[in-house]
Amino acid sequence: MRIPPKYTQILAVTILGAATVFTVAVLVFIIVFVLSKGLPGINWEFLFSAPKDMGRAGGIFPTLVGTVLLPLMAIAIALPLGVGTAVYLTEYTRETRLTQVLRFGTDCLAGIPSILFGLFGFIFFVVMLKMGWCLLSGGLTLAIMVLPTIIRTSEEAIRAVPNSYREVSFSLGATRWETVLKVVLPNALPGIVTGVMLGIGRSIGETAAVIFTAGSALRMPASAFDSVRTMSVHFYILAREGISNEKAYATAAVLIISVLAVNLAAYGMMHRFIAKRSR
């Protein structure tokens, strides 16, 4: 017996709505649970003082600095490489076997577990290049890890720019590079920013790749060759070794708030940019 299209539509909407509600409910539960446990332990002293007694006392200021510096270094390295690769694949090459292989390799690289990136970074940067556990080793490893995300999101954003924009630019005598620089990239910027924010979010919450390459020193980094500890690594060590559950939850709460703040700021900037260009 064939189900009438009306009931099929109702069933599909119900299932999709239930899946959406379940996903949002899980997200809200995690955020509320962590914040309820961690917010009571957050104060100015916790945020702006150094850890004491291996993290049992004191604050998390050096880990805050490390959490900011590592993603910034990773994005500073990965952004020009990722956007440049996306521009080359979309604007300067035709669809050939080589481009298909490159895209397949990028997708495979995006699916590699982060601990394998950490192992690669440890063997290559820490041991072979003799950089040691430091900010630079961690930044380079995170850059390699977020590079596929930036490439794919940037490529899709560039492809979404209408071809008529390019044709008008060419008809006015602009070169291909001028068209890319002044027409394509500005219109693809919201999508590129989305990829950058996804990369930053993954970098902020990363533990395995960071602990193998950047180390876990509880001191303020003075240079790119100093070891550094991020909030995610700090939370992991505090919770795993049972040093202080109170400090661990407080660190996790600050981490969640930081990620939410970065995402909200990025979305706000993106919508502002879109509204400004649509005028």
ABEGO torsion letter per residue (X at the ends): XBBBAAAAAAAAAAAAAAAAAAAAAAAAAAAAAAAAAAAAABBAAAAABBBBGGGABEBAAAAAAAAAAAAAAAAAAAAAAAAAAAAAAAAABBBBAAAAAAAAAAAAAAABBAAAAAAAAAAAAAAAAGAEBBAAAAAAAAAAAAAAAAAAAAAAAAAABBAAAAAAAAAAGBBAAAAAAAAAAAAAAAAAAAAAAAAAAAAAABAAAAAAAAEABABBBABAABBBBBAAAAAAAAAAAGABAAAAAAAAAAAAAAAAAAAAAAAAAAAAAAAAAAX
